[in-house]
Amino acid sequence: MKSGADEKIYVRYGADGHDGAMELLRAAGIANELKPGISVALKPNLVVAKPSSSGATTSPLVISGVVQFLRDCGVKTITIMEGSWVGDNTKRAWRVCGYDEIAKRYGVRLLDLKDDATRSFTVDGFDIDVCASALDAEYLINMPVLKGHCQTVMTCALKNLKGCLPDREKRRFHQAGLHRPIALLNTLLHPHLILVDALCGDISFEEGGNPVEMNRLILGRDPVKIDSYGASLLGISLGELSHVTMAETLGVGTTHIVDEDVIQIGRDGSRVVVGRLPGAARELAAYINEKDACSACYASLVHALYRLDKKILQRFTGDKRIKIGQGWRGAAGSGIGVGDCASGFVKRVPGCPPKADEIAKVLKERGELG
């Protein structure tokens, strides 16, 4: 299991992916690990050729922030490597997602892992072919998007390494149920660092379309702990994430998190614009009484509501809608308030911002709302 400094999770709030990524890397002291002449590989999530605003792909601004940091540290050899999902084209994703421009601006290499050689392994009786360039990376940074997934419920650090497989293996992973193969893959590939793009992830689907702005970046080294923390932000229980608990059993990392493990940097002051919310997030706004809510706090509430049964949601209609936002600071009365700014109501979920799993827990409780 990971220990010591490896147990820390750094969370930086804010919508600026470039500066935020640089600030996180500085806070974690990553420059001290970059010895002269080191080569670094970045593994984003470009599952499909869609812009990051869709909630599907790693923001080019986060990538550029990491690349700028590495250049400032004197790193000369940088490769961005990825293999889009079966049926899509990685090279097209480079263009659509703005990575071609980054490659030209900073002089970095783009490597399509669909064209890469592979090496074969057998882990716990399961055969896996892995892209050689990912295995050979001197310093590998895993850069997933925190978002929902139609089969594994959530995708983040552990599942993002599936892009380091040839297409034939991606198909076979799906045939084998995804969870166990993903856990086994993570016993073979060990990124040195994980930087999660949680600026804007899809609420339910890896292909994007229902993005929710969470406005935060997450950095750590333990992929199991990172995924466990990410699950709490989306309101997902570990019982729904078999690949995460399997990876823990295999010694990849730990699901145990205490408050002292999480180092929070800044607070996101950007306000959510409810009228611009897409799809499912717009529908869930019917249960929310929002006044000047910050986007990070509002996103936690949306993720929590998305996980709740329709019968529970019906409790929060009309004048019993959930209060959230700075406009409720100092107010008191009946109903439920989410976040520190709305802590004066009969029922409350503290936090700045609160986690979706904690919100969902309180919303499920029966009791007088006034």
SULWO-V828852 format. One line per field, one symbol per residue. ss: DSSP state (@ for helix, = for strand, . for the rest). burial: + if it has 16 or more other ideal C-beta (glycine too) atoms within 10 Angstrom, else -. A space follows every 10 residues. Layout:
BEGIN
ss: ???
burial: ???
END
This chain:
BEGIN
ss: ...@@@@.== ===...@@@@ @@@@@@@..@ @@@.....== ====...... .@@@.....@ @@@@@@@@@@ @@....==== ==.......@ @@@@@@..@@ @@@@@@..== ==@@@..=== ===..===== =@@@@@..== ===.=.===. ..===.@@@@ @@@@..@@@@ @@@@@...@@ @@@@@..... ..======== ==........ ========== ..@@@@@@@@ @@@@...@@@ .@@@@@@@@. ........@@ @====..... =..@@@..@@ @@@@@@@=== ...=@@@@@@ @@@@@@...@ @@@@@@.@@@ .===.@@@.. ..======.@ @@..=====. .....@@@@@ @@@@......
burial: -+----++++ ++++++++-+ +++++--+-+ ---+-----+ ++++++++++ -+-+++++++ ++++++++++ --+-+--+++ +++++--+-+ --++-++++- -++----+-+ ++++-+-+-- --+----+-+ +-+++-+-++ +++++++++- -+++++++++ ++++++--++ -++----+++ ++++++--+- +-++++++++ ++++++++-+ ++++++++++ ++++++++++ ++++++-+-- ++++++++-+ -++++-+--- -+--+--+-- -+----++++ +--++-++++ --++++++++ ++++++++-- -++-++---+ ++++++-+-- ----++++++ +++-+-+++- --++++++++ -++-------
END
